[in-house]
Amino acid sequence: QRDRLRAEQPSLLVATPGRLRALCGQRPASAMQRLRVAAAAGPVEEASLPEQLLSLRSVARLVLDEGDRLLDEGFEEDILGISSLCIRRRLTMLFSATWTSQTETFAIILRSGAVRVTVAGIPRVIVQEVELIPKANRARRLRDLLREFGAGAKVLVFVLFRRE
């Protein structure tokens, strides 16, 4: 990844907050937490900062998906750090399945003048069904469904992990 970033200048970058911060030459919050825990146990040699491979100065749009999960996982400090590096951004988008007071406060901190867009219920043109399928049968069931829908169908599949 580091070699590709050195060689290419990507127009779009998808990364976890901690990883992106490390690529920008900053110490992610998780690394800072490990240092604090180690320091509490005794003297610790200060680790050097990661090598800076990216600059976010010219980023025009910052998109944060799964905002509620990012906050639940403790990425608030990393996201604020990334946000401060995107000094020329014109647009920040925060997507979240649930909108708590914590998410609302976070949206305000990220960008004043935020506009909240919500979807109330499921539009009638969207059909939503839930099936509980044992893990071993999921790939086969997905193939069957895609065949059933046909080649021209528009299908959105959500997964928890990339390998899924």
MOTA-V416099 format. One record per residue. N is the residue number from 0. SS is DSSP state (hx for helix, st for strand, lp for the rest). Layout:
# MOTA-V416099
n & ss
N & SS
N & SS
This chain:
# MOTA-V416099
n & ss
0 & lp
1 & hx
2 & hx
3 & hx
4 & hx
5 & hx
6 & hx
7 & lp
8 & lp
9 & lp
10 & lp
11 & lp
12 & lp
13 & lp
14 & lp
15 & lp
16 & hx
17 & hx
18 & hx
19 & hx
20 & hx
21 & hx
22 & hx
23 & st
24 & lp
25 & lp
26 & lp
27 & lp
28 & hx
29 & hx
30 & hx
31 & hx
32 & hx
33 & hx
34 & hx
35 & hx
36 & hx
37 & hx
38 & hx
39 & hx
40 & hx
41 & lp
42 & lp
43 & lp
44 & lp
45 & lp
46 & lp
47 & lp
48 & lp
49 & lp
50 & lp
51 & st
52 & lp
53 & lp
54 & lp
55 & lp
56 & lp
57 & lp
58 & lp
59 & lp
60 & st
61 & st
62 & st
63 & st
64 & lp
65 & lp
66 & hx
67 & hx
68 & hx
69 & hx
70 & hx
71 & hx
72 & lp
73 & lp
74 & lp
75 & hx
76 & hx
77 & hx
78 & hx
79 & hx
80 & hx
81 & hx
82 & hx
83 & hx
84 & hx
85 & lp
86 & lp
87 & lp
88 & lp
89 & lp
90 & st
91 & st
92 & st
93 & st
94 & lp
95 & lp
96 & lp
97 & lp
98 & lp
99 & lp
100 & hx
101 & hx
102 & hx
103 & hx
104 & hx
105 & hx
106 & hx
107 & hx
108 & hx
109 & hx
110 & lp
111 & lp
112 & lp
113 & lp
114 & lp
115 & lp
116 & lp
117 & lp
118 & lp
119 & lp
120 & lp
121 & lp
122 & lp
123 & lp
124 & lp
125 & lp
126 & lp
127 & lp
128 & lp
129 & lp
130 & lp
131 & lp
132 & lp
133 & lp
134 & hx
135 & hx
136 & hx
137 & hx
138 & hx
139 & hx
140 & hx
141 & hx
142 & hx
143 & hx
144 & hx
145 & hx
146 & hx
147 & hx
148 & hx
149 & lp
150 & lp
151 & lp
152 & lp
153 & lp
154 & lp
155 & lp
156 & lp
157 & lp
158 & lp
159 & lp
160 & lp
161 & lp
162 & lp
163 & lp
